[in-house]
Amino acid sequence: MSLKFKIEYLNQVRDRYFRSNRKRKSIILDEICKITGFHRKYAIEILSIGHHKGTKASGRSQSYSDASIFHLKKLWHLMGRMCSIKMVAAFPVWLDFYEAKGFCPIIKQELLTMSHSTIDRYLKNYRNQFARI
């Protein structure tokens, strides 16, 4: 059996393998091992090549939009650069009267769900810029 045939065969089986459930995958692996003569673990390794394209982003996904972070920084200035604990307590009152371009109910909800530690994390580098001035 030629190498070219094995490569073509594995390319055709790859999609069927990854769309299958666990029991069906076992049957497909038995079939591949019987036809190609590969060991089971090697067949799994060969099938996984090219299945996942790109790299996986590590860490948590971003919870808050860039627009909400922009408005957070703007509100921090308007509120007199108060600490994050007081900001969280003042948000329900302030956000009812806050009007700015691009401010919508979705951003308001994001700001209301932010904890004080999250606000500190987003304002950390921003505060350092003003400390130097």
Secondary structure, DSSP 8 states (H G I E B T S, - for coil): --HHHHHHHHHHHHHHHHHS-HHHHHHHHHHHHHHH---HHHHHHHHHTTTS-S----S----S-HHHHHHHHHHHHHTTS--HHHHHHHHHHHHHH---TT--HHHHHHHHH--HHHHHHHHHHHHHHHH--
